[in-house]
Amino acid sequence: MSRSLFARGSRGWLVGRIQSALSQQRLYTAPIDDDYGGLTERAVTAFQQAHHPPPTGRVDDLTWTALLNEPIPSLFHRCLQLTSYFEGHGFTRAAGNWDAAGLTWGIIGFTLKFGKVQEIILEAAQRDPIAVRSALVGLNDELLRILRAPLPDQMAWADGISNSPKKHTICEPWHSAFARLGELDVIRAIQLRRAYEDYFVPALATARKYRLASEQGMALCFDIHVQNGGIDRDDAAAIAVGLPALPPNNEQALRVLIANSVANNARPAFREDTRSRKLAIASGSSIARGARFSLDAWGLGDFPASV
């Protein structure tokens, strides 16, 4: 039987790939905006009417394979699209020094403070220097010099290009330069590898520890590792206290316990946002960021995780 993957309400680069494929079929004529809205839904319906009935407007596994001629996205990619939405990041977006991280950029918000931005760009410059130089349009030498400087100098530079007073954004020409870098295939490949190695692999270990075997459980662990740095000692202690009261063999109840335990130990300013985000993943359907959120529109569900 087919299963739903993506539907109205989902966002991200996998949705952009659907839009691009529909555009090639001349069924979708709007801009590629990575947002599964009404126009995308109608284009999917038209494709299904012609190639793969019934016309639901939702991309199931059969529609994905027929439209893109490739297997469905991996569990990692589906988890990543979900978490990058909550993080407010894509491959191209760069944020300023609003949170004392210097510069935050890329699919899950790699930071200058922890050395990830430097590692990604310097590796890309080594692998494909011509593409990186072309994307930076005259800023190549300056940026590479900065990325090789001591961290205090890098942080001072990042603060200097952050737009005051809130510093959520960075000024031109750096804003556009980082956007162009994020469009490069070499940069995207490195970002994906870093997201997998640094966050998804540890999330797999966390899922095994708590015997979470579903896609939702894996998505929850991945989101915890990205947003919260993993399950720390306080989180683990709270989970341990709640375990005896859980009904046996009920993974959803376990997911909800983990979600609430992590949220309860989050910083007060972010606690309820963390809770709504984690509970949306744990339960599959909830209110998050002020809107109804359904996980089945994001290619994730209470199915056995296949990694």
N, C-alpha and C positions, 0 to 999 in steps of 0.2 A: 504494500500500500504506500501511496505517496504521503509525504509529510510537508506541512507548511514551513517555509524558510523565512521569507521576507514579505512584509505587507505594509500597508499604509501606517505611517507613524515611525518607521525605522529610518535611521540616518547613518551615513558613513560611506567609506570608499567602496564597499561591496555593493551598496545601492547605486553608487556612481557607475560601477561596472555594468549593472543591469541597464541603467539609463543609456550608457554608451552603446550597448548591444542593440537596444531598441531603436536608438538613433540610426544605427547602420541599416536597420530594417525599414527606416523611414516611418516608424510608428510613433516616435517621440521626437518632437521638434523644439522643445524648450531647452534652456541651458542645463548643462550637467551640473546639478547643485547638490548631489548626494542626499537628497531628501525625498523619501518615498511618499509623495503627496498624490493628489487627485489625478494630475496629468500622467504620472507614472503608472498609477493604478489602471487608468483607461488604456494606456499603451500596452500594459501586460495583458489586459482583457482582450484587446484586439489581436495580439500575438497568439493567445490561447485559442481564440475563435478560429484562427487560420491554421494553427499547427498542433494544438494540444488541448482539446476540450477536456473538462468543462471550463468555461470562462469565468474564473473566480476573481480575477484581479490580484490574486496573491501568488507569489512565486513559490511553487512547491519544488521538490527535488527534480521531478520530471521536467518542469518548465525551465528550471535553471540549466539542466543538461542540454535540453533542446535549443535554448537561446544562446548559451555560451559555449556549447560543445566541449564541456569539461566537467570533471566531478564537482560535487558541491563543495563549498569552502570548508576547510578544516575546522575542527572545534576551536583551535587556537585563534584562527582568523575571526570566527564568529564571536568568541569571547572578547577579542581585542576591539572589534567594532563597537560592541556594547560599552565597554569600559571607556574607550576613547570618547564616546558620546557624553558619558557622565563627566569625564574630565574636561570636556569642552575643547578637545584638541583633535587636529588632524595631522597629516604629515607636514603641513606647511605653516601652521600657526605658531607665532612666537609671542610670548608675553614678557612683560618687563619685570622689574625688581619689586613687585608689590608684596611678595611674601619672603623677601630676603634670600631668595634662591638665585639672585642675579638675573639669569635669563632662563626661561622655560620654553621648550620648543619640541615639536614633533608629536607623533601619534599618541603617546601617553604622557607627554610633558616631561621630557628629559631635561635635566637642569645643569646649569653651569656650575652651581655650588658643589655638586657631587661628581663633576668631571665627565658627565655623559655627553653633553653637547660637544665638548672638545674632542672626545674619542670618536664620535660619529663623523664630524666634519674632517678631522685630520686623516681618518682612515679613507674617507671618500676622496680626499685630495691626493692621497697616495695611489688609490686604485684608478681614478679617472680624473687626473688634474685638468684636462682640457674642459670637461663638462663643468667642473666646479668653478674654474676661472670664468667661464662664459656666464654662468648663473650669477656670479658676484659682480660682474660689470664694473671693473675698476677697484673693487674693494678686496680682491683676493689677497694681496700681499699684506694689507693692514689686518684683515681678520686672522690670517694664519699667524702673524706676529703676535696678536693678542692671545690667541689660543695656545701659544707656546710660552706665554709670560707666566710669572708667578700668580697664584690664585688671587691674592689681594688686588693685584693690578687688573685682573680679569673682572673681578666683582665691581671695582670702581668704574671700569669702562661700561659694564652693563647698567649700572645705576645711572651713569651719565647719559645713556641713550634711552632711558625710560622716561616716558612722558609724565611730568608732574601734573597735579599733586598726587594722584593715586597710583601712578606707575604701573597700571595694568597693561599698557601697550608700549611699544617702542617706536622711536621716531624714524622718519625716512632719512637716508635711503636704506636703512637696515631692515625696516619692516618688509619692504618688497624683496630685498636680497634674500632674507630667510625664507620667504614664500617661494621664491624661484628655486632655492636649494631643495626645498621639500618636494618639488615636482620632479627632481632627478631620479631616474631609476636606481642609480647606485646608492643614493641617500635612502630611498625607501627600502631597499633590500637590507641595508645596514640597520635601519630603525626596526624593521621587522625581526631581524635576528636578535637584536638587543632586547626587544620586548619578550621574545621567546625565552632566551637564555636567562635573563635577569629576573623575569617575573613569572612566566608560565611554568617553567621547570620547577621553581620553588613552590608554586601553587599546586602542582601535581603531588608533591610530597605532603603538603598540608591536607589535600583531599584524601590521600591514602591514610594519613594519620587518623583522620576522623571518619574514615570509611564512607566517604561521600562518593557514590558511584554514578551519579547522574550528570547530565550536561549542566543542569542548574547548579549542582553542587560545585562543579568545576568552575563555572562562571563566577560563583560567589567567592571561591578561594582566590581566583585571579584578581577580582576586583579588590579584595582585601589586601593582597600583596601590592597592588599598584597604589591604592589610596592610603592605606594604613601601614604599609611596610611589613605586612604579615600579621600573624596572631602572636602577640607578645605574652609575657608571663601573666599579666593581669587578665587579659582576655581568656587565656587558657584556664586560669583559676575559676573565672566566672562560668565558663562552659562546664568545667568539671562539677561545679556545685549543682548545675541544672540538669545534668545527664540522668541521675536516678529517677527524676520525675517524668521523663519522656516515655511515651508509649513505645513498645518494642517494634523494631523494624519499620520505623516511620521516619524516612529521611527528611521529609518536609519539616517535621517538627524539629529535627536536629538542625536543619538549615536556619530556621527561624531563631532557634536558641543561639547559634553562632552569630547571626546577624545582629541580634539585640546585644549580645555580650560585647561585640566589637564596638557597636555604637555607644554603649554605656561608658566605655573607656576612651572614647574619642574626645578631642578638645571641645570644651563647651560650645564654642562659637560654631562648630561644624557638626555637633552631635546629632541634631535632628535631621539634617540633610543626609548625614551618613546613614542614619537609621532608615529613612524612607528609601534611599538608594539600595541598601542591602536587603531590605524586606521585599522590594520589588523583584529582586533577583531570586531571593529565597522562596517566595510564594508563587512567583510567576505572573502575578497580576496585582497591582497596588497603585497607590498614588505616589508619584515621585516627581519632584520639581513642579508641583502644583498641577499635574495632569495625570490622567489615567495611563498607566504603563502596562503593556502586555508583552511578556517575553516571547510569545509565539510569533510575534511580528519581527523578531530579531534572529530567527534561526536557532533558538535554544529552547529546550523543554525538559520535561521530566523523563528523558530517554536515557538509556545506558550510555555513558560517555565512551566515545571511541577516539583514542589519541594516537 
